[in-house]
Amino acid sequence: MGFAHQIESWSNSHNPKWLVVIRAALGLCLFIKGIQFIQNSVLLDQIFADPLLRHFEWLSTAIPIIHLLGGALIIAGLFTRFFCLIHIPILLGAVFLVNIQQGFFSGGTDFLFSLIILVLLCFFLVEGSGYFSLDRAFRPQENNLPEYI
């Protein structure tokens, strides 16, 4: 049994049903942040104007799209682990690169918000989408297989 299968079986047996509320809140926060980035695209352009980040200027277009798509699918519980994995490097950059430039505890940073979202993304990367999700609805149930298989 592989490591991913062990995580999946542990997650299925230890997943409280109320975690769907936290997963939906996480997805909603990411979706709203994507909308904010689209409304204020100058903010991302300023971040990627730094000489160290100039090679990653294409991310100023990709990050809002990833936040919108990933947030919507995390809310629905579809491809949750995949989009958590995609969001973790983005949030690591937000926590360490962006907040270091602005100062960790200065008044204008989203350090605490970014850190909480990063911790929740790591949690749902391991935990998965949970009981009330489209992942579970689309997954073939082993109990429903015909006897001749």
PEHUVEN-V154780 format. One line per field, one symbol per residue. ss: DSSP state (~ for helix, > for strand, _ for the rest). phi: phi as a letter, one per 20 degrees, with the letter a starting at -180 (. if undefined). psi: psi as a letter, one per 30 degrees, with the letter a starting at -180 (. if undefined). A space follows every 10 residues. Layout:
ss: ???
phi: ???
psi: ???
//
This chain:
ss: __~~~~~~~~ ~~~_____~~ ~~~~~~~~~~ ~~~~~~~~~_ ~~~~~~~___ ___~~~__~~ ~~~~~~~~~~ ~~~~~~___~ ~~~~~~~~~~ ~~~~~~~~~~ ~~________ ~~~~~~~~~~ ~~~~~~~___ ___~~~~~__ _~~~_____
phi: .fffffffff ffecdfffff ffffffffff fffffffffc fffffffeeg gfdffdffff efffffffff ffffgfmdlf fffffffgff fffffeffff fengdffeed gfffffffff fffffefnen febfgffeff effeffffe
psi: kleeeeeeee eefhjkfffe eeeeeeeeee eeeeeeeeei feeeeeegfk efgefgffff eeeeeeeeee eefeefhkhe eefeeefeee eeeeeeeefe efkeglfglh eeeeeeeeee eeefeeeafa eilfeeefkk kffgklff.
//
